[in-house]
Amino acid sequence: MNKKILLGIGLGIVLIYFSVRGIDFNETLTDLKKVHLGYAGLSLFFIILMQALRSYRWGVILEPMEKISQFTLFAVTSVGFLAIAAIPARIGELARPYLIAKRSSINMSSALGTIIVERVLDSLAVLTITVAVFILQDLPSWMFKSGILFFSLTMLVIACMIGLIWRRERAVKIIDWILRWLPGKLAQKVNHVIHHFIDGFQVITDVNSLLYLLLLSAVVWLVDVAAIYTLLLAFGFNLPLLAAFVVMVILIAGIAIPTAPGFIGNWHYACILGLSLFGIAKPEGFSFALVYHFLSMIVVIILGAIFLPFNKLSISDMTKQMADDQG
């Protein structure tokens, strides 16, 4: 875990260096003063809406195990996103499963399974958008190759999830056979976690729910595109809507790898890279990245701070809860 944290911080420092190298900060300040506050405010609205939609979608995924109030879901989601931003190397991803397990009868391992479902849905939505971007925009070959690899891995994960749920008895027998080779106590713990983990995939067995979730996922990321596009308008960039899609896809890839707290470095470099494909110079791209990052993080920080007193967490508590779930 410590190595991942150090890797995320180190990578963030490197990307910050490449992001600011050669930047005239007086020019950056001038760009920031020209931002249209109306469009920036609209972008902020879309960022908040995206978080609300994500918490609602998570409730749909959790519903086969337990129906949870939208207020609780939004509160837990807000604190969980704060943890993701504050804790390096994506370790904060455990916060939401941990918190929802405390606020419901759902096992933490099962809740973690729903996060995997959520990520797969996001991947499918983003992959669909990426394919459209590749068709409409001549992008570098490395992006095309990365997209193919990402698509292949996502489809493999989906196939495994479907197999675990629809052929659960056979899958459990295979898992039990594999676990025979582990020491007795360890095998028992792993078996316990896996059984609960599979429970988190239940929603994908209902075709109607799955289609609804796919639609919701598409809406979530289209709202994200709207947030980016309105901010492009705030900077007066005369760019097509396609530019917002490209920036979103590159940004998602940029923050998926280990990052420093708050995605510092990764976020900025990804925005600069995406905008450069549309002829936006590095100084202007850096100014855009600063504002977009600020708006996104201020939403995460304020909402997380509001609900944190009612949803306290710590890394040690999360680790202990996971250990308890293992029996």
C-alpha positions as CSV (number, residue, x, y, z in Angstrom):
1,M,0.0,0.0,0.0
2,N,2.8,2.4,0.9
3,K,4.5,1.7,-2.5
4,K,1.3,2.6,-4.3
5,I,0.9,5.9,-2.3
6,L,4.5,6.8,-3.1
7,L,4.1,5.9,-6.7
8,G,1.0,8.1,-7.0
9,I,2.6,11.1,-5.3
10,G,5.8,10.7,-7.4
11,L,3.8,10.5,-10.6
12,G,1.8,13.5,-9.7
13,I,5.0,15.5,-9.1
14,V,6.4,14.5,-12.5
15,L,3.2,15.4,-14.3
16,I,2.9,18.7,-12.5
17,Y,6.4,19.5,-13.6
18,F,5.5,18.7,-17.3
19,S,2.3,20.7,-16.9
20,V,3.9,23.9,-15.7
21,R,7.1,23.8,-17.6
22,G,7.4,26.8,-19.8
23,I,4.2,28.4,-18.5
24,D,4.1,32.1,-18.0
25,F,2.0,32.5,-14.8
26,N,1.2,36.1,-15.6
27,E,-0.5,34.9,-18.8
28,T,-2.3,32.2,-16.8
29,L,-3.6,34.9,-14.4
30,T,-4.8,36.9,-17.4
31,D,-6.7,33.9,-18.8
32,L,-8.4,33.2,-15.5
33,K,-9.6,36.8,-15.3
34,K,-11.4,36.4,-18.6
35,V,-13.4,33.4,-17.6
36,H,-17.2,33.8,-18.1
37,L,-18.7,33.3,-14.7
38,G,-22.1,32.3,-16.1
39,Y,-20.8,29.4,-18.0
40,A,-18.5,28.4,-15.2
41,G,-21.5,28.4,-12.8
42,L,-23.4,26.2,-15.3
43,S,-20.4,23.8,-15.4
44,L,-20.4,23.7,-11.6
45,F,-24.1,22.7,-11.7
46,F,-23.4,19.8,-14.0
47,I,-20.6,18.6,-11.7
48,I,-23.0,18.5,-8.8
49,L,-25.7,16.8,-10.9
50,M,-23.2,14.2,-11.9
51,Q,-22.5,13.3,-8.3
52,A,-26.2,13.1,-7.5
53,L,-26.8,10.8,-10.5
54,R,-23.9,8.5,-9.4
55,S,-25.3,8.2,-5.9
56,Y,-28.8,7.4,-7.3
57,R,-27.3,4.8,-9.7
58,W,-25.4,3.2,-6.8
59,G,-28.8,2.8,-5.0
60,V,-30.2,0.9,-8.0
61,I,-27.2,-1.5,-7.9
62,L,-27.6,-2.0,-4.1
63,E,-31.3,-2.5,-4.2
64,P,-31.4,-6.3,-4.7
65,M,-29.7,-6.6,-1.3
66,E,-31.3,-3.6,0.5
67,K,-33.2,-0.5,-0.5
68,I,-31.4,2.5,1.0
69,S,-32.6,6.1,1.1
70,Q,-31.3,8.5,-1.4
71,F,-30.2,10.9,1.3
72,T,-28.0,8.2,2.9
73,L,-26.6,7.2,-0.5
74,F,-25.8,10.8,-1.4
75,A,-24.1,11.4,2.0
76,V,-22.1,8.2,1.8
77,T,-21.2,9.0,-1.8
78,S,-20.0,12.5,-0.9
79,V,-17.7,11.3,1.8
80,G,-16.5,8.4,-0.3
81,F,-15.5,10.7,-3.2
82,L,-13.7,12.9,-0.7
83,A,-11.8,9.9,0.5
84,I,-10.9,8.9,-3.1
85,A,-9.6,12.5,-3.8
86,A,-7.8,12.8,-0.4
87,I,-6.1,9.3,-0.2
88,P,-3.5,8.5,-2.9
89,A,-3.4,5.5,-5.2
90,R,-7.3,5.0,-5.2
91,I,-7.2,3.5,-1.7
92,G,-10.2,5.7,-0.9
93,E,-12.3,3.4,-3.1
94,L,-12.9,1.3,0.0
95,A,-14.6,4.2,1.8
96,R,-18.1,3.8,0.2
97,P,-18.4,0.0,0.8
98,Y,-17.2,0.6,4.4
99,L,-19.6,3.4,5.1
100,I,-22.6,1.7,3.5
101,A,-21.9,-1.4,5.5
102,K,-22.1,0.7,8.6
103,R,-25.4,2.2,7.6
104,S,-27.1,-0.9,6.4
105,S,-27.2,-4.7,6.7
106,I,-25.1,-5.1,3.6
107,N,-21.8,-6.8,4.0
108,M,-18.7,-4.7,3.1
109,S,-17.5,-7.4,0.7
110,S,-20.9,-7.3,-1.1
111,A,-20.8,-3.5,-1.2
112,L,-17.4,-3.7,-2.7
113,G,-18.8,-6.0,-5.4
114,T,-21.3,-3.3,-6.3
115,I,-18.4,-0.8,-6.8
116,I,-17.0,-3.3,-9.3
117,V,-20.4,-3.4,-11.1
118,E,-20.4,0.4,-11.1
119,R,-16.9,0.6,-12.6
120,V,-17.9,-1.9,-15.4
121,L,-20.9,0.2,-16.2
122,D,-18.7,3.3,-16.4
123,S,-16.3,1.4,-18.6
124,L,-19.0,0.4,-21.0
125,A,-20.4,3.9,-21.2
126,V,-17.0,5.5,-21.7
127,L,-16.0,2.8,-24.2
128,T,-19.1,3.6,-26.3
129,I,-18.2,7.3,-26.2
130,T,-14.5,6.5,-27.1
131,V,-15.6,4.5,-30.1
132,A,-17.7,7.4,-31.3
133,V,-14.7,9.7,-30.7
134,F,-12.4,7.5,-32.7
135,I,-14.8,7.5,-35.6
136,L,-15.3,11.3,-35.6
137,Q,-11.8,12.4,-34.7
138,D,-8.4,11.4,-36.0
139,L,-6.6,10.6,-32.7
140,P,-3.1,9.3,-32.1
141,S,-2.6,5.6,-32.6
142,W,-1.5,5.0,-29.0
143,M,-5.0,6.1,-27.9
144,F,-6.6,3.6,-30.3
145,K,-4.4,0.8,-29.0
146,S,-5.1,1.7,-25.4
147,G,-8.8,1.8,-26.1
148,I,-8.7,-1.7,-27.7
149,L,-6.8,-3.0,-24.6
150,F,-9.2,-1.3,-22.2
151,F,-12.2,-2.7,-24.2
152,S,-10.8,-6.3,-24.1
153,L,-10.2,-6.1,-20.4
154,T,-13.6,-4.7,-19.7
155,M,-15.4,-7.4,-21.7
156,L,-13.3,-10.1,-19.9
157,V,-14.4,-8.7,-16.5
158,I,-18.1,-8.5,-17.7
159,A,-17.9,-12.1,-18.8
160,C,-16.5,-13.2,-15.5
161,M,-19.2,-11.3,-13.6
162,I,-22.0,-12.8,-15.6
163,G,-20.5,-16.3,-15.2
164,L,-20.2,-15.9,-11.4
165,I,-23.9,-14.9,-11.1
166,W,-25.7,-17.0,-13.7
167,R,-23.5,-20.1,-13.1
168,R,-23.0,-19.4,-9.4
169,E,-23.1,-23.0,-8.2
170,R,-20.6,-24.2,-10.8
171,A,-18.4,-21.1,-10.2
172,V,-18.5,-21.7,-6.4
173,K,-17.4,-25.3,-7.0
174,I,-14.5,-24.1,-9.1
175,I,-13.5,-21.5,-6.5
176,D,-13.7,-24.1,-3.7
177,W,-11.5,-26.4,-5.7
178,I,-8.9,-23.7,-6.2
179,L,-9.0,-22.7,-2.6
180,R,-8.2,-26.3,-1.6
181,W,-4.6,-25.5,-2.4
182,L,-4.5,-22.7,0.2
183,P,-3.9,-23.2,4.0
184,G,-7.2,-24.0,5.8
185,K,-7.8,-20.8,7.7
186,L,-6.8,-18.6,4.7
187,A,-9.0,-20.6,2.3
188,Q,-11.9,-20.2,4.7
189,K,-11.5,-16.4,4.8
190,V,-11.0,-16.0,1.1
191,N,-14.1,-18.2,0.4
192,H,-16.2,-16.1,2.8
193,V,-15.2,-12.9,1.1
194,I,-15.8,-14.2,-2.4
195,H,-19.3,-15.5,-1.6
196,H,-20.3,-12.0,-0.3
197,F,-18.4,-10.3,-3.1
198,I,-20.5,-12.2,-5.7
199,D,-23.7,-11.0,-4.0
200,G,-22.8,-7.5,-5.1
201,F,-23.3,-8.5,-8.7
202,Q,-27.0,-9.5,-8.3
203,V,-28.4,-6.6,-10.2
204,I,-27.0,-7.7,-13.5
205,T,-29.2,-10.8,-13.5
206,D,-32.2,-8.6,-14.1
207,V,-32.2,-7.6,-17.7
208,N,-34.5,-4.6,-17.2
209,S,-32.4,-3.3,-14.3
210,L,-29.2,-3.8,-16.3
211,L,-30.6,-1.8,-19.3
212,Y,-31.7,0.9,-16.9
213,L,-28.3,1.1,-15.4
214,L,-26.6,1.2,-18.8
215,L,-28.9,4.2,-19.7
216,L,-28.1,5.9,-16.3
217,S,-24.4,5.4,-16.9
218,A,-24.6,7.0,-20.3
219,V,-26.5,10.0,-18.8
220,V,-23.8,10.3,-16.0
221,W,-21.0,10.7,-18.5
222,L,-23.0,12.9,-20.9
223,V,-23.5,15.2,-18.0
224,D,-19.7,15.1,-17.4
225,V,-19.3,16.1,-21.1
226,A,-21.7,19.0,-20.5
227,A,-19.7,20.2,-17.6
228,I,-16.5,20.2,-19.7
229,Y,-18.1,21.8,-22.7
230,T,-19.7,24.6,-20.7
231,L,-16.3,25.3,-19.1
232,L,-14.8,25.4,-22.6
233,L,-17.3,28.1,-23.4
234,A,-16.4,29.9,-20.2
235,F,-12.9,30.2,-21.6
236,G,-14.1,31.4,-25.0
237,F,-12.6,28.4,-26.8
238,N,-14.3,28.0,-30.1
239,L,-14.2,24.2,-30.1
240,P,-16.8,21.6,-31.2
241,L,-18.6,19.4,-28.7
242,L,-16.3,16.6,-29.7
243,A,-13.5,18.3,-27.9
244,A,-15.3,17.9,-24.6
245,F,-15.7,14.1,-25.3
246,V,-12.0,13.8,-26.0
247,V,-10.9,15.7,-22.9
248,M,-13.2,13.5,-20.8
249,V,-11.8,10.3,-22.2
250,I,-8.2,11.3,-21.8
251,L,-8.9,12.7,-18.3
252,I,-10.5,9.4,-17.2
253,A,-7.5,7.5,-18.4
254,G,-5.2,10.0,-16.7
255,I,-6.7,9.7,-13.2
256,A,-7.3,5.9,-13.4
257,I,-3.6,5.3,-12.8
258,P,-2.0,5.9,-9.4
259,T,-2.4,9.6,-8.4
260,A,-1.3,12.1,-5.8
261,P,-4.1,13.4,-3.4
262,G,-6.7,15.3,-5.4
263,F,-5.5,13.9,-8.7
264,I,-2.9,16.8,-8.8
265,G,-0.7,16.5,-11.8
266,N,-2.6,13.7,-13.6
267,W,-5.7,15.9,-14.0
268,H,-3.8,18.9,-15.3
269,Y,-1.6,17.1,-17.7
270,A,-4.5,15.1,-19.1
271,C,-6.5,18.3,-19.8
272,I,-3.5,19.9,-21.5
273,L,-3.0,16.8,-23.6
274,G,-6.6,16.6,-24.6
275,L,-7.0,20.3,-25.5
276,S,-3.7,20.2,-27.5
277,L,-5.3,17.9,-29.9
278,F,-7.6,20.7,-30.9
279,G,-5.0,23.4,-31.2
280,I,-5.3,24.9,-27.7
281,A,-1.9,26.1,-26.6
282,K,-0.4,24.8,-23.3
283,P,-0.8,28.0,-21.3
284,E,-4.6,28.1,-22.1
285,G,-4.9,24.4,-21.5
286,F,-3.3,24.8,-18.1
287,S,-5.6,27.6,-17.2
288,F,-8.6,25.4,-18.2
289,A,-7.2,22.5,-16.1
290,L,-6.8,24.7,-13.1
291,V,-10.4,25.9,-13.1
292,Y,-11.9,22.5,-14.0
293,H,-9.9,20.8,-11.2
294,F,-10.8,23.6,-8.7
295,L,-14.6,23.3,-9.5
296,S,-14.5,19.5,-9.3
297,M,-12.5,19.4,-6.1
298,I,-14.5,22.2,-4.4
299,V,-17.7,20.2,-4.9
300,V,-16.0,17.0,-3.5
301,I,-14.5,18.9,-0.5
302,I,-17.6,20.9,0.5
303,L,-20.1,18.0,0.1
304,G,-17.7,15.6,1.8
305,A,-17.1,18.0,4.7
306,I,-20.8,18.5,5.2
307,F,-21.5,14.8,5.6
308,L,-18.2,13.7,7.1
309,P,-19.2,14.3,10.7
310,F,-22.1,11.8,10.2
311,N,-20.0,9.3,8.3
312,K,-16.6,9.1,10.1
313,L,-14.0,6.7,8.7
314,S,-10.3,5.9,8.9
315,I,-8.0,3.5,7.0
316,S,-7.5,1.4,10.0
317,D,-11.3,1.0,10.6
318,M,-11.8,0.1,6.9
319,T,-9.1,-2.6,7.2
320,K,-10.6,-3.9,10.4
321,Q,-14.1,-4.1,8.9
322,M,-12.8,-6.0,5.9
323,A,-11.0,-8.4,8.3
324,D,-14.3,-8.9,10.2
325,D,-16.1,-9.6,7.0
326,Q,-13.6,-12.4,6.3
327,G,-14.9,-14.1,9.5
